[in-house]
Amino acid sequence: QVQLVESGGGLVQPGVSLSLSCAASSDIGLIYYTAWFRQAPGKQRELVASVTKGAITMYVDSVKGRFTISRDNAKEMVYLQMNSLNPEDTAVYYCAAGWYRDDWPYWGQGTQVTVSS
């Protein structure tokens, strides 16, 4: 069983950067996919970015060029660097892990990111 704990959320102004971290309770390196999802009020949860154990990344179009996902298997950490934040990025951000792209059995509790002036 893998437990994931996110940190780093908060209230920021538009245009600034924020970094999210996700700490895993066990060897995240054994799990092929790790990802960040987000859910805004009244909207469905969406996959924001994913990274494989081989460092292959994928991003939703709305964050390409602004967000960077990375993972450090030795430290059992997954990161999301978010730059040029805008109000549409406001959401609860969740860390997730799994062996298949469409199957995410492990989830964190979420961390709130609010972008507002």
C-alpha positions in Angstrom: 0.0 0.0 0.0 1.4 3.4 -1.0 0.4 6.5 0.9 0.8 9.9 -0.7 0.9 13.2 1.1 0.8 16.5 -0.8 2.2 19.9 0.4 2.9 23.3 -0.9 -0.5 24.7 -1.8 -1.7 28.1 -0.8 -3.1 31.5 -1.9 -1.1 33.3 -4.5 -1.5 36.2 -6.9 -1.8 35.8 -10.7 1.5 35.5 -12.4 3.6 34.0 -9.6 5.0 30.5 -9.2 4.2 27.8 -6.7 5.8 24.4 -6.1 3.8 21.3 -4.9 5.4 18.3 -3.4 4.2 14.8 -2.9 5.8 12.4 -0.4 5.3 8.7 -0.8 5.3 6.2 2.1 7.1 3.5 0.2 9.2 2.8 -2.9 7.5 5.0 -5.5 10.1 3.8 -7.9 8.3 0.5 -8.2 5.2 2.3 -9.6 5.3 3.2 -13.3 3.1 6.3 -13.4 2.9 9.2 -11.0 0.7 12.2 -11.7 -0.9 15.4 -10.5 -4.7 15.8 -10.9 -6.8 18.9 -10.0 -10.4 19.5 -9.3 -11.9 23.0 -9.5 -15.3 23.8 -7.9 -18.1 22.4 -9.9 -15.8 20.7 -12.4 -14.6 17.2 -12.9 -11.2 16.1 -11.8 -8.7 16.4 -14.6 -5.2 14.9 -15.2 -2.8 17.8 -15.2 0.5 16.1 -15.7 2.1 12.7 -15.4 5.6 11.3 -15.4 6.8 7.7 -15.7 9.6 6.0 -13.8 11.6 6.6 -17.0 10.9 10.4 -16.8 8.5 10.5 -19.8 6.1 13.4 -19.1 2.7 14.4 -20.4 0.8 17.6 -19.8 -2.7 18.8 -20.4 -2.7 21.6 -23.0 -3.7 24.3 -20.6 -0.5 24.0 -18.5 2.0 23.2 -21.2 5.0 25.5 -21.0 4.0 26.6 -17.5 4.0 23.5 -15.3 6.8 20.9 -14.9 6.3 17.6 -13.3 9.2 15.6 -11.9 9.9 12.7 -9.6 12.8 11.6 -7.5 12.6 7.9 -6.9 15.5 7.9 -4.4 13.7 10.5 -2.2 10.3 9.0 -2.9 9.0 12.4 -4.0 6.9 13.8 -6.9 6.9 17.5 -7.7 4.9 19.9 -9.6 6.5 23.3 -10.4 3.8 25.8 -11.5 4.7 29.0 -13.1 2.7 31.9 -14.5 -0.3 30.9 -12.4 -3.7 32.3 -13.4 -7.1 32.1 -11.7 -8.2 29.2 -13.9 -5.5 27.1 -12.1 -7.4 27.4 -8.8 -8.3 23.9 -7.7 -7.5 21.2 -5.2 -4.4 19.4 -6.5 -4.0 15.7 -5.9 -1.0 13.4 -6.3 -1.7 10.0 -7.7 0.2 6.8 -8.6 -0.5 3.7 -10.5 0.8 1.1 -13.0 -1.5 2.1 -15.9 -2.3 5.4 -17.4 -6.1 5.0 -16.8 -5.9 3.3 -13.4 -4.9 5.3 -10.3 -5.2 3.2 -7.2 -3.2 5.5 -4.9 -4.2 9.1 -4.1 -3.2 11.8 -1.7 -5.6 13.9 0.3 -5.2 17.0 -1.9 -3.8 20.5 -1.4 -5.7 23.7 -2.2 -4.2 26.1 -4.7 -6.0 29.5 -5.0 -4.9 32.1 -7.5 -6.5 35.4 -6.9 -5.6 39.1 -6.8 
